[in-house]
Amino acid sequence: MNINQLLADITPTLIDVEIQGLCLNAANVQTGDLFIALQGETTHGINHIERAIEKGCVAVLVDSQDLECAIPTIRIENLKQYLPALASAYYSQATKVEVIGVTGTNGKTSVAYFISQLLDQLGIKNGLIGTLGITHSKQKSRNTTPDILTLYRVLDDYHNKQINTAVLEVSSHALSQNRIQGLNITQAVFTNFSQDHLDYHHTLNAYRDEKLKLFELDSLNNAIINKDDESHSYFLNAAKNKNHWLYSINDFDDIKTTEQGFLVQLNGYVFEIPLLGEFNLLNIMAAYNSIKALGFDDEKVIPLLHKLFPPPGRMQKINNRLAWVDYAHTPDALEKAIITLKMHYSNHKIRVVFGCGGNRDQGKRAKMGKIASKLADTVILTNDNPRDEDPQAIINDILNGIDDSFELDITLDRQLAIETAMTTLNENECLLIAGKGHESTQEFKDKTLILSDIEIAQNATN
């Protein structure tokens, strides 16, 4: 597309340049891209124009000032507000893909992963976009929900590949920043709501209000809502003109707990679910209702549920040891993960390794400390992703929620903390390594380390 055609309804320009794509992140620029330089969370895009040029961008849009560089540059005031229009104008096939949006404080990744698995088993080509990355695409994103240009680019490419269904994790940040504006989101799934991201939203009400936006979309037909969550009425009200699919753990006719998971009965079917935790029963019920809302009946869907497997780093068992790696990084998720092990292994003591991320909601740190010390038998506090904060200061915040009489260890080196916990794990103990799940790096102020909880724990058993 010629840049004049793209900008025809925004600003007149005499620049004659053919562009092959739109990009907000200089790291992801492809040859022929138009680079759009905007203010990000920590830096402005104009600081990365040279990198974008090196990677092959052919023109730049800026919002802040006129610039002189080696390629054509166009200044557009209030540039950010034109992102949806630019995205839909260039990636015109993106809105032909039907999107299932999954939101909630915890469980988004698992539910989206389960829905995608079920679609695969039903023979429906689909793309999965979220915390674990983007399937069927070369595009990358560090965010749970990619920026709007990446989303449109991916969905446009999906349509060209005849992938007409996408499952998208939708974060509160994405809703706040209008990253999903204009997408053909026909189904919304609500998992649960609890404290998180108050560093960004400031209040729980503001955080919840952002998530409600997904259920208010005009494109939405079906709303799948967890009625066991105390906030479910807000989501019901937001989706008052949509088809409601309410789900509950009590929808199972019978549940028996085993060390491997559950033996359940549902609508006349009896089968095993090889996943730990009642939260996973709810996650499966969310996915089941999502597929039902697409028009599939029990005869086709229920026999597939026992085949579901968890995404990487979500209650992932380590080799033949009673040790699990989980992404739990909120008070609610940590509590549920520990309770899960206590439920499935009632005769075992529980050991927990965890920390809290820097540059994130500080208010949850003491709460997580209190939960761990009340529910676990032993705790090792360590670094999560300290980012720009002092690691010891984060530990001190966690300690504010722990009674002085509780005995614990502090090992800031996360690799050493995990190795120590694994090599000293007794036969009558279960270990939970919480906070980072599938992540393969650890972020500090001045460096990023290669670090995988899963690999460290597995190697410690060899």
C-alpha positions as CSV (number, residue, x, y, z in Angstrom):
1,M,0.0,0.0,0.0
2,N,1.2,3.5,-0.8
3,I,1.6,5.7,2.3
4,N,-0.6,8.4,0.6
5,Q,-3.4,6.0,0.4
6,L,-3.0,4.9,4.0
7,L,-3.0,8.5,5.3
8,A,-5.6,9.9,2.9
9,D,-8.2,10.5,5.6
10,I,-5.7,11.6,8.2
11,T,-3.3,14.1,6.7
12,P,-2.3,15.1,3.2
13,T,1.2,14.0,2.1
14,L,3.2,14.1,-1.1
15,I,5.5,11.3,0.0
16,D,5.5,8.4,-2.5
17,V,6.5,5.4,-0.5
18,E,5.2,1.8,-0.7
19,I,4.9,0.1,2.8
20,Q,4.7,-3.5,3.6
21,G,3.4,-3.3,7.2
22,L,2.9,-1.2,10.3
23,C,4.9,-1.5,13.5
24,L,5.1,0.1,16.9
25,N,8.1,-1.8,18.3
26,A,11.4,-1.1,16.7
27,A,12.6,-4.6,17.7
28,N,9.9,-6.2,15.6
29,V,10.3,-4.0,12.5
30,Q,10.3,-5.9,9.2
31,T,11.7,-4.8,5.9
32,G,9.3,-2.3,4.3
33,D,7.5,-1.4,7.5
34,L,6.1,2.0,8.4
35,F,7.4,2.6,12.0
36,I,5.0,4.5,14.3
37,A,7.0,6.3,17.0
38,L,4.9,6.9,20.1
39,Q,5.4,7.3,23.8
40,G,5.7,3.9,25.5
41,E,5.7,3.0,29.2
42,T,9.4,3.9,29.7
43,T,10.6,5.5,26.5
44,H,9.5,7.3,23.3
45,G,9.6,5.6,20.0
46,I,11.7,8.4,18.5
47,N,14.6,7.1,20.6
48,H,14.5,3.8,18.6
49,I,14.1,5.2,15.1
50,E,17.7,4.4,14.1
51,R,17.2,0.8,15.1
52,A,13.9,0.7,13.1
53,I,15.8,2.0,10.1
54,E,18.5,-0.6,10.5
55,K,15.9,-3.3,10.5
56,G,14.4,-2.0,7.3
57,C,11.6,0.5,8.0
58,V,10.9,2.8,5.0
59,A,9.1,5.7,6.7
60,V,8.2,7.0,10.1
61,L,5.2,8.6,11.7
62,V,5.8,10.7,14.8
63,D,3.6,12.6,17.2
64,S,6.0,14.8,19.1
65,Q,8.3,16.7,16.8
66,D,9.6,17.1,13.3
67,L,12.7,15.0,12.8
68,E,15.4,14.7,10.3
69,C,16.5,11.2,9.5
70,A,17.5,9.1,6.5
71,I,13.9,8.1,5.5
72,P,10.7,10.1,5.1
73,T,9.2,11.3,8.4
74,I,5.6,12.6,8.9
75,R,4.4,14.4,12.0
76,I,0.8,13.8,13.0
77,E,-0.7,15.4,16.1
78,N,-2.6,13.1,18.4
79,L,-1.1,10.2,16.4
80,K,-2.1,7.6,19.0
81,Q,-5.8,8.1,18.4
82,Y,-5.4,7.1,14.7
83,L,-3.9,3.7,15.5
84,P,-7.2,1.8,15.1
85,A,-8.0,3.5,11.8
86,L,-4.5,2.9,10.5
87,A,-4.6,-0.8,11.6
88,S,-8.0,-1.5,10.0
89,A,-7.1,0.4,6.8
90,Y,-3.9,-1.5,6.2
91,Y,-4.9,-4.9,7.7
92,S,-8.4,-5.0,6.2
93,Q,-8.8,-8.8,6.5
94,A,-8.2,-8.8,10.3
95,T,-11.8,-8.2,11.3
96,K,-13.0,-11.2,9.3
97,V,-11.4,-13.5,12.0
98,E,-13.8,-14.3,14.9
99,V,-12.0,-13.7,18.2
100,I,-12.7,-15.4,21.5
101,G,-11.5,-13.0,24.2
102,V,-10.6,-14.4,27.7
103,T,-10.1,-12.1,30.6
104,G,-9.8,-12.3,34.4
105,T,-7.1,-11.9,37.1
106,N,-6.0,-15.5,37.0
107,G,-6.6,-18.4,34.6
108,K,-6.6,-16.5,31.3
109,T,-3.7,-18.5,29.9
110,S,-5.1,-21.9,30.9
111,V,-8.6,-21.2,29.7
112,A,-7.4,-19.9,26.4
113,Y,-5.0,-22.9,26.0
114,F,-7.9,-25.3,26.8
115,I,-10.2,-23.6,24.3
116,S,-7.5,-23.8,21.6
117,Q,-6.9,-27.5,22.3
118,L,-10.6,-28.3,22.1
119,L,-10.9,-26.4,18.8
120,D,-7.9,-28.3,17.5
121,Q,-9.5,-31.6,18.4
122,L,-12.7,-30.6,16.7
123,G,-10.9,-29.9,13.5
124,I,-11.1,-26.1,13.7
125,K,-8.0,-24.2,12.7
126,N,-7.3,-21.5,15.2
127,G,-4.6,-19.2,16.5
128,L,-3.7,-18.6,20.2
129,I,-2.5,-15.2,21.3
130,G,-1.4,-14.5,24.8
131,T,1.2,-14.9,27.6
132,L,2.8,-17.9,25.9
133,G,3.2,-16.1,22.6
134,I,1.5,-16.1,19.2
135,T,0.9,-19.4,17.3
136,H,1.0,-19.7,13.5
137,S,2.9,-16.4,13.3
138,K,6.4,-14.9,13.2
139,Q,5.2,-12.0,15.2
140,K,6.3,-11.6,18.8
141,S,5.1,-9.7,21.9
142,R,6.2,-9.4,25.5
143,N,2.7,-8.4,26.6
144,T,-0.2,-10.7,27.5
145,T,-2.1,-8.9,24.8
146,P,0.0,-7.5,21.9
147,D,-0.3,-3.9,20.8
148,I,-3.1,-3.1,18.3
149,L,-0.9,-3.0,15.2
150,T,0.6,-6.5,16.0
151,L,-2.9,-7.8,16.7
152,Y,-4.3,-6.6,13.4
153,R,-1.2,-7.8,11.6
154,V,-1.5,-11.3,13.1
155,L,-5.2,-11.6,12.5
156,D,-4.9,-10.4,8.9
157,D,-2.2,-13.0,8.4
158,Y,-4.5,-15.6,10.0
159,H,-7.2,-14.9,7.5
160,N,-4.8,-15.2,4.6
161,K,-3.9,-18.7,6.1
162,Q,-7.6,-19.6,6.4
163,I,-7.4,-19.5,10.1
164,N,-10.8,-17.9,10.9
165,T,-10.9,-18.3,14.7
166,A,-8.5,-16.8,17.3
167,V,-8.4,-17.2,21.0
168,L,-7.0,-14.0,22.7
169,E,-6.0,-13.4,26.3
170,V,-7.3,-9.9,27.0
171,S,-5.5,-8.0,29.8
172,S,-6.8,-5.0,31.7
173,H,-3.9,-3.0,30.3
174,A,-5.0,-3.9,26.8
175,L,-8.6,-2.8,27.5
176,S,-7.4,0.5,29.1
177,Q,-5.2,1.2,26.1
178,N,-7.8,0.3,23.5
179,R,-5.5,-2.4,21.9
180,I,-8.5,-4.5,20.9
181,Q,-10.6,-1.6,19.4
182,G,-12.4,-2.7,16.2
183,L,-11.6,-6.4,16.4
184,N,-14.4,-8.9,15.7
185,I,-14.6,-10.3,19.3
186,T,-17.8,-12.4,19.3
187,Q,-17.3,-14.2,22.6
188,A,-16.0,-13.1,25.9
189,V,-14.9,-15.4,28.8
190,F,-14.6,-14.2,32.4
191,T,-12.5,-16.4,34.7
192,N,-12.2,-14.6,38.1
193,F,-11.4,-11.3,39.7
194,S,-9.0,-10.4,42.6
195,Q,-6.3,-8.0,43.4
196,D,-3.6,-7.3,40.8
197,H,-2.1,-4.4,38.8
198,L,-3.0,-1.7,41.3
199,D,0.2,0.0,40.4
200,Y,-1.5,0.8,37.1
201,H,-5.2,1.0,37.9
202,H,-4.8,2.3,41.5
203,T,-8.2,0.9,42.8
204,L,-9.9,-2.5,42.5
205,N,-13.0,-0.8,41.1
206,A,-11.0,0.9,38.3
207,Y,-9.3,-2.4,37.6
208,R,-12.6,-4.2,37.4
209,D,-14.2,-1.5,35.2
210,E,-11.5,-2.0,32.6
211,K,-12.2,-5.7,32.4
212,L,-16.0,-5.0,32.0
213,K,-15.3,-3.2,28.7
214,L,-14.8,-6.6,27.0
215,F,-18.4,-7.6,27.8
216,E,-19.8,-4.3,26.6
217,L,-18.5,-4.7,23.0
218,D,-21.1,-4.3,20.3
219,S,-19.6,-7.3,18.4
220,L,-20.1,-9.6,21.3
221,N,-22.7,-12.4,21.0
222,N,-21.9,-14.7,23.9
223,A,-20.6,-14.1,27.4
224,I,-19.2,-17.0,29.4
225,I,-19.1,-16.1,33.0
226,N,-17.9,-17.8,36.2
227,K,-20.8,-17.5,38.6
228,D,-18.8,-18.8,41.5
229,D,-16.8,-15.5,41.5
230,E,-18.3,-12.9,43.7
231,S,-17.8,-10.2,41.0
232,H,-19.8,-12.2,38.4
233,S,-22.9,-9.9,38.6
234,Y,-20.9,-6.9,37.3
235,F,-20.0,-8.9,34.2
236,L,-23.5,-10.2,33.8
237,N,-24.8,-6.6,33.9
238,A,-22.1,-5.5,31.4
239,A,-23.2,-8.2,29.0
240,K,-26.9,-7.7,29.6
241,N,-27.8,-7.8,25.9
242,K,-25.7,-10.9,25.1
243,N,-26.3,-14.6,25.4
244,H,-25.2,-15.7,28.9
245,W,-23.4,-19.0,29.6
246,L,-22.9,-19.2,33.3
247,Y,-20.6,-21.9,34.7
248,S,-19.8,-23.2,38.2
249,I,-17.7,-26.0,39.7
250,N,-21.1,-27.4,40.9
251,D,-22.0,-28.1,37.3
252,F,-20.0,-31.3,37.8
253,D,-22.5,-33.9,39.1
254,D,-19.7,-35.6,41.1
255,I,-16.1,-34.9,41.9
256,K,-13.6,-37.2,43.5
257,T,-10.0,-36.0,44.3
258,T,-7.0,-38.1,43.4
259,E,-3.3,-37.5,43.6
260,Q,-3.2,-37.2,39.8
261,G,-6.3,-34.9,39.5
262,F,-10.0,-35.7,39.6
263,L,-12.5,-38.3,38.7
264,V,-15.7,-36.4,37.7
265,Q,-19.1,-36.9,36.4
266,L,-20.7,-34.5,33.9
267,N,-24.1,-34.9,32.2
268,G,-23.9,-38.7,32.4
269,Y,-20.3,-39.0,31.4
270,V,-17.7,-40.2,33.9
271,F,-14.0,-39.4,33.2
272,E,-10.7,-38.4,34.7
273,I,-9.2,-34.9,34.6
274,P,-5.4,-35.3,35.0
275,L,-5.0,-31.7,36.4
276,L,-4.5,-30.6,40.0
277,G,-6.7,-27.9,41.6
278,E,-10.3,-27.0,41.7
279,F,-9.4,-23.8,39.8
280,N,-8.5,-26.1,36.9
281,L,-12.0,-27.7,37.1
282,L,-13.4,-24.1,36.7
283,N,-10.9,-23.4,33.8
284,I,-12.1,-26.6,32.1
285,M,-15.7,-25.6,32.6
286,A,-15.0,-22.2,31.1
287,A,-13.5,-23.8,28.0
288,Y,-16.3,-26.3,27.8
289,N,-19.0,-23.6,27.8
290,S,-17.0,-21.5,25.3
291,I,-17.1,-24.5,22.9
292,K,-20.8,-25.1,23.6
293,A,-21.5,-21.5,22.8
294,L,-20.0,-22.1,19.4
295,G,-22.7,-24.7,18.7
296,F,-21.1,-28.0,19.6
297,D,-23.1,-30.5,21.7
298,D,-22.0,-32.6,24.7
299,E,-21.6,-35.7,22.6
300,K,-18.7,-34.1,20.7
301,V,-17.2,-32.0,23.5
302,I,-17.3,-33.9,26.8
303,P,-15.3,-36.9,25.5
304,L,-12.4,-34.5,24.7
305,L,-12.1,-32.9,28.2
306,H,-10.0,-35.7,29.7
307,K,-7.4,-35.1,27.0
308,L,-6.7,-31.5,28.0
309,F,-3.2,-30.8,29.3
310,P,-2.0,-27.6,31.1
311,P,0.1,-24.9,29.5
312,P,3.8,-24.7,30.4
313,G,4.5,-23.4,33.9
314,R,0.9,-23.8,35.1
315,M,1.0,-26.4,37.9
316,Q,3.7,-28.2,35.8
317,K,5.0,-31.3,37.6
318,I,8.8,-31.8,37.7
319,N,10.0,-35.2,36.6
320,N,9.1,-37.8,39.2
321,R,9.3,-35.5,42.2
322,L,6.5,-34.0,44.1
323,A,7.4,-30.5,42.9
324,W,5.5,-28.1,40.7
325,V,6.2,-24.9,38.9
326,D,3.4,-22.4,38.7
327,Y,2.9,-18.8,37.4
328,A,1.0,-17.8,40.6
329,H,2.0,-14.2,41.2
330,T,-1.1,-12.8,42.9
331,P,-2.4,-13.4,46.4
332,D,-5.4,-15.3,45.1
333,A,-3.3,-17.5,42.7
334,L,-0.7,-18.3,45.4
335,E,-3.4,-19.2,47.9
336,K,-5.1,-21.5,45.4
337,A,-1.9,-23.2,44.4
338,I,-0.9,-24.0,48.0
339,I,-4.4,-25.2,48.9
340,T,-4.4,-27.4,45.8
341,L,-1.3,-29.3,47.0
342,K,-2.8,-29.6,50.5
343,M,-6.0,-31.0,49.0
344,H,-4.3,-33.6,46.6
345,Y,-1.5,-34.5,49.1
346,S,-3.1,-34.1,52.5
347,N,-0.5,-36.2,54.3
348,H,2.4,-34.1,53.0
349,K,4.0,-30.9,54.2
350,I,4.1,-28.0,51.8
351,R,7.3,-26.1,50.9
352,V,7.0,-22.9,48.9
353,V,9.7,-20.9,47.0
354,F,8.5,-17.4,45.8
355,G,9.2,-13.7,45.5
356,C,7.4,-10.7,44.1
357,G,8.1,-8.7,40.9
358,G,9.5,-5.2,41.0
359,N,7.8,-2.2,39.4
360,R,4.4,-3.8,40.1
361,D,1.7,-3.6,42.7
362,Q,3.5,-3.3,46.1
363,G,0.3,-3.8,48.0
364,K,0.1,-7.5,47.2
365,R,3.5,-8.4,48.6
366,A,2.6,-8.5,52.3
367,K,-0.6,-10.3,51.5
368,M,1.3,-13.0,49.6
369,G,3.8,-13.3,52.5
370,K,0.9,-13.8,54.9
371,I,-0.8,-16.4,52.7
372,A,2.4,-18.4,52.3
373,S,3.3,-18.4,56.0
374,K,-0.3,-19.4,57.0
375,L,-0.7,-22.2,54.5
376,A,2.8,-23.6,53.9
377,D,5.0,-25.4,56.3
378,T,8.3,-23.9,55.1
379,V,9.0,-20.9,52.8
380,I,12.1,-19.8,50.9
381,L,11.8,-16.1,49.8
382,T,13.8,-15.2,46.7
383,N,13.9,-12.8,43.8
384,D,11.2,-12.9,41.2
385,N,11.8,-10.2,38.5
386,P,13.2,-7.3,40.6
387,R,13.3,-5.0,37.6
388,D,14.3,-1.4,38.8
389,E,13.7,-2.1,42.5
390,D,16.1,-3.1,45.2
391,P,15.6,-6.9,45.7
392,Q,16.0,-6.7,49.5
393,A,13.3,-3.9,49.6
394,I,10.9,-6.3,47.9
395,I,11.7,-9.1,50.3
396,N,11.1,-6.6,53.2
397,D,7.7,-5.8,51.8
398,I,6.8,-9.5,51.8
399,L,8.2,-9.9,55.3
400,N,5.7,-7.3,56.5
401,G,3.0,-9.9,56.1
402,I,4.8,-12.7,57.9
403,D,4.7,-13.3,61.6
404,D,8.2,-13.0,63.3
405,S,7.8,-16.5,64.8
406,F,7.5,-18.1,61.4
407,E,10.8,-19.7,60.3
408,L,11.8,-19.1,56.8
409,D,14.9,-18.8,54.6
410,I,15.9,-15.9,52.3
411,T,18.0,-16.7,49.3
412,L,18.0,-13.9,46.8
413,D,19.7,-16.0,44.1
414,R,16.6,-17.7,42.6
415,Q,18.5,-20.5,41.0
416,L,20.2,-21.4,44.3
417,A,16.9,-21.1,46.1
418,I,15.2,-23.6,43.7
419,E,18.2,-26.0,43.7
420,T,18.3,-26.0,47.5
421,A,14.6,-26.6,47.8
422,M,14.7,-29.5,45.2
423,T,17.8,-31.3,46.6
424,T,16.5,-31.1,50.2
425,L,12.9,-32.1,49.5
426,N,11.8,-34.9,51.7
427,E,9.6,-37.8,50.8
428,N,6.8,-36.4,52.9
429,E,6.9,-32.9,51.3
430,C,5.5,-31.2,48.2
431,L,7.2,-28.2,46.7
432,L,5.6,-25.2,44.9
433,I,7.9,-22.9,42.9
434,A,5.7,-19.9,42.3
435,G,5.7,-16.7,40.4
436,K,7.5,-17.1,37.1
437,G,6.0,-20.2,35.5
438,H,7.0,-20.5,31.9
439,E,9.3,-17.5,31.8
440,S,12.8,-18.1,30.6
441,T,14.5,-14.9,31.8
442,Q,14.9,-12.8,35.0
443,E,14.8,-9.0,34.8
444,F,17.1,-6.8,36.9
445,K,17.7,-3.1,36.7
446,D,20.9,-3.5,34.8
447,K,20.7,-6.9,33.2
448,T,18.5,-9.7,32.1
449,L,19.5,-13.3,33.0
450,I,18.6,-16.5,31.2
451,L,16.7,-18.3,33.9
452,S,14.0,-21.0,33.7
453,D,12.3,-22.3,36.9
454,I,11.4,-25.5,35.0
455,E,14.9,-26.2,33.7
456,I,16.5,-25.5,37.1
457,A,14.1,-27.7,39.0
458,Q,14.4,-30.5,36.4
459,N,18.2,-30.3,36.3
460,A,18.4,-30.4,40.1
461,T,16.8,-33.9,40.0
462,N,19.4,-35.4,37.6
